[in-house]
Amino acid sequence: MRIDKFLNTVNIVKRRSVAEDMCKSKVVSINDKVAKPAKDLKVGDVIKIDYLEKSVSYEVLQIPTTRTISKSLKFEYVKEL
C-alpha cells in the first residue's frame, strides 16, 4: 500500500492529499529515508513524521485491506514509538 494512502486509511492524517503534500515536503520518512507519496509500505517499516514542534514515529503492524478503518482500530495497524 502507498504511504500516502496508508496514512489516510489508518487515520494519521485526515486527507490523502495532505499526506501526499507532507511526502512532497520531505517531512515523512520510511526507515530513515525520505519517502515519496507512492512509496510502498511493508509490515515492520518505521514511519517518521517531522512536525514543526516534534517528531512522531510509527511502526507498521499490518496493512489494511479495506479503504477505511475505524479510529478505534488504528492501533491494530500502527504502533507509536
N, C-alpha and C positions, 0 to 999 in steps of 0.2 A: 504494500500500500504506500502511496506517495506521502511524504512528510506533511505537506500542506493539508491534504485530506485527513490524515491521521489526527493532526492537532485539532481540527474541527470536529471530527467524529467523537473523540474522547473528551470533548468539552474543555480543552485547554484554552482555545480561542473561540470567539463567537461565530466568526465567519471564515470561510476558506480563503476569501480574498485578503483578509487581514493576515492569515498565516502565510500566504504567498508573498505579501509585501514584507513581512518580517524576514523571510528567507532571502529575498532580494536585497534587503538592507543589511544582510550578513549578521543578524543577531541570533540566528538559530544554527546550532552545530550538532552533528551526529558523530559520536566517538571522537571528539576534539577536532573535527574537520568541518569547515563551513558548509552548510547544506543548501543546495538549490531546491526550489519547490518540488521538482519531480523526482527527487532522490527517494529510492525505495528503502523501506524500513524492514528490519528483521527482529525477531524476538531476541532480547538481550542487548539491543542497541541502547546507548545512553544519549538522550536528547538534552541539550543545554540551551536555555534561552536567556540572553543577556538583556534584562530590562534596564531602565535608566538607574534605578536605585539598587537593584540586586540582581543576582543570577539564580535561576532555578534549574535543577536537573531532574530528569525523569528517566526511569528505566522501563523499557517496553517489556511487558509481561506476556501479552498476546495481541494478535492482530484482529480487530473487529471484522466480522463477516457481514454485518448489516450497515446501512448508511448512517444511522444514528443510534446512539445508546442513551439510556437514561443517566442523569447525573449521579445517581446513587451507585451505578455500576462502574463508574470511572476508575476506581481503584482495583478493579479486576484486570484492567488493561495496562495501567501505568502505576509505577511506584515512585513517589517523590523521594529524592535522595538528599 
